[in-house]
Amino acid sequence: CYISYENAPAEWKTADGSPFPVKKAFENPTYDPLTRTFTGTIDWSPKKVDSDIVRWEYRLVFSDSLNVIMDGEIKQYNADGNKVSTKSFPDDLIYWRNLRAATENAFLFGLTYIQHGHI
């Protein structure tokens, strides 16, 4: 389970100016099928993103169809472990399932989600 930056805009860079990796694996990913809730951590250390952010903690709640992330957040932390900010789904971030990449298997892992703008 990972975040893909394969098609990320060229201007997306880490704080030191280097590009994001093509894939960044989630640490400790979990999925509860009863609540359709995914949790996982992206640890950027020793690199930083957004000047002082080293860790993102995700909680994603999927729609019944698994086509949309309908609730959740990304909490961003600095190297001291202090929460710097929170971005909420769908208020700050909107993601939906890439149906062209979907398989017949409707299980969460193996599905592709793409980012969109604001509602």
C-alpha positions in Angstrom: 0.0 0.0 0.0 1.6 3.3 -1.1 1.2 6.8 -2.4 2.2 7.2 -6.0 3.9 10.3 -7.3 4.5 8.9 -10.7 2.3 11.6 -12.3 2.9 14.4 -9.8 3.6 17.9 -11.1 7.3 18.6 -11.5 7.0 21.5 -9.0 6.1 19.1 -6.1 9.3 18.8 -4.2 10.5 18.0 -0.7 11.8 20.8 1.5 15.4 20.3 0.3 14.2 20.6 -3.3 14.4 17.0 -4.3 11.5 15.3 -6.1 9.1 13.0 -4.3 9.8 9.3 -4.9 7.8 7.5 -7.5 6.2 5.4 -4.6 6.1 6.0 -0.9 4.9 3.1 1.2 2.5 3.5 4.1 3.8 2.3 7.5 1.5 0.2 9.6 -1.5 0.3 7.2 -4.8 -1.0 8.6 -8.2 -1.4 7.1 -11.5 -2.0 8.9 -14.1 -3.4 6.3 -17.0 -2.8 8.7 -16.4 1.0 8.8 -14.5 1.1 5.5 -11.7 3.0 7.4 -8.0 2.9 6.4 -5.2 4.2 8.6 -1.6 4.5 7.8 1.5 6.7 8.3 3.9 8.2 5.8 7.2 8.9 7.4 9.4 11.3 5.5 12.3 11.5 8.0 15.1 12.3 7.7 13.7 14.4 4.8 11.1 17.1 5.4 8.2 18.3 3.4 6.5 21.7 3.7 9.6 23.1 5.5 9.3 21.2 8.8 6.8 18.3 8.3 8.3 14.8 8.7 5.2 12.6 9.1 1.7 12.3 7.8 -0.9 10.2 9.6 -3.9 9.2 7.5 -7.4 8.2 8.4 -9.6 7.6 5.3 -13.2 6.6 5.4 -14.5 5.3 2.1 -18.0 5.4 0.7 -20.1 2.2 0.5 -19.0 1.7 -3.1 -15.3 2.5 -2.2 -15.4 5.1 -5.0 -14.9 8.2 -2.9 -13.0 9.1 0.3 -15.9 10.7 2.1 -14.4 11.5 5.5 -11.0 11.5 7.3 -7.9 13.5 7.6 -4.2 13.8 7.2 -2.5 15.0 10.4 1.0 16.5 9.7 3.7 16.4 12.4 7.2 18.0 12.8 10.4 16.2 13.9 9.5 17.0 17.6 6.3 15.1 17.2 4.1 18.2 17.4 1.0 18.3 15.2 1.5 21.2 12.7 -1.7 21.0 10.7 -4.7 18.8 9.7 -6.2 18.5 6.2 -9.7 17.1 6.1 -11.5 14.9 3.5 -13.5 16.2 1.6 -13.2 19.8 2.8 -9.5 20.3 2.0 -8.8 17.2 -0.1 -10.9 15.3 -2.6 -10.0 11.9 -3.9 -12.0 9.4 -5.9 -11.4 6.0 -7.3 -9.7 5.8 -10.7 -12.3 3.5 -12.4 -10.1 2.9 -15.4 -7.5 1.3 -13.1 -10.1 -0.7 -11.1 -10.2 -4.4 -11.2 -13.2 -6.7 -10.7 -12.0 -7.2 -7.1 -13.7 -4.4 -4.9 -11.2 -4.8 -2.0 -9.5 -1.6 -1.0 -5.9 -2.7 -1.5 -5.1 -2.7 -5.2 -7.4 0.2 -6.0 -6.1 3.5 -7.3 -7.4 6.9 -6.1 -6.7 10.2 -7.8 -6.7 13.7 -6.2 -8.9 16.5 -7.3 -9.4 20.1 -6.3 -11.9 21.6 -4.0 -15.7 21.2 -4.0 
